Amino acid sequence: MNEKDILIDIGFKSEGLIDRSEFLQNALPQIGDKIEVYLEYFEDRNGNLVLSKEKADFMRRWRDIREFYEKEIIFTCKILRRIKGGMIVDIDGFKDFFLAVK
């Protein structure tokens, strides 16, 4: 780890980097922790993989939401605000639009 990036070994020839800003300050990974990451680029200027935890989290949430829909699973979300035609909701950190139906 350095001031800007966290070095992650994902089993490739070179290590990957994730920007520290993608983690909550009190939730930085520790040596040996396993985390889900998304591979953005195979190599940056220094030959490191460029990884993203935020994109991995987004893709996992999106996959979960699709599964809820396909399996007709009822879930809980938080209404953030009402707008014309519906509302903006938060589903475990994923913001979405729900259409108002009469």
N, C-alpha and C positions, 0 to 999 in steps of 0.2 A: 504494500500500500504506500501511496505517497499522498501529497496534499490534494491532488486532483483525481487520481484514478485508483482503482482497486484491481490488482492482478489476479486473474482467474485461470485455473488449469482445467480445460474441458477435454483433455486427452488428445488434443491435436499436436502437431509438430511444434507449434508456438503457442504461447499463452495468450489470453484475451484480456482486454481492458474494459472496465465498466466505470463510467464517471461516478464519483462519490455522491453527486447530487441525486442519483436515482434511488438512494437509500435514505430513510429517516436517520438523522444523526445518531439516535440511540439504538438503531437497529442495523448497524454495520455488520456485515458477516465476519465471523471469526475463522481462523485457520481451521480447515477440516469441515466447515459447514458445506452443505449441499444446497444449491439454489438453482432455480430455473432461469435460463437465459435465452435470448434470441440472438442469433448470429446476423449482424448487420452487414459486415464487410469481412472478407478473408484476410486482408492485410491493410494496415495503415502505413504511413510513411516510414515507420520504424519496424515494420514486419509483424506487428501484433494483430491478432484478431480483434475486431471491434464488436463488443457485445452490448446488449441492452436488457436490463431487468424489467424496466417499465414496459417495453414492447412484449416481453414474455408474459408479464402479468395481464396486459390488455388482451393478448391472444387467448390466454387461459380463461379469462372472464367471458370473452366472446364465445368460446367453445361451450362453456357452461350454459350461457343464455340460449344458444342454439339447441342444446340438449333439453333444456327446460321446455322450449317450444315444441320440439319434436316428440317428446314423451308426455306433453301436456302436464308438466309438473307445476304445482302452485308454489310461488316463492314470495318473499317479502321484499319490498323496496321502500326507499324513503323519497317522499315527494319534496323536491327542491323548490319548485315554483310552478304556478299555473300560467299558461300562455294561451293565446288564441288557438282553439282547436284541440287542446290537450294539456299535458303537463310534462315537465322535465323531471326525471326521477334518477336516483342513484341506486344502482344494483351492485353492491359490494365494490364501490369505487368506479364503476362504469356508468357514465351518464348517458341517458337515452331519452327519447321522446315517446310518450304514450299518448295515443290518439283517444280523445274523448268520444265515447259511443253512447248514444241515447237508447 
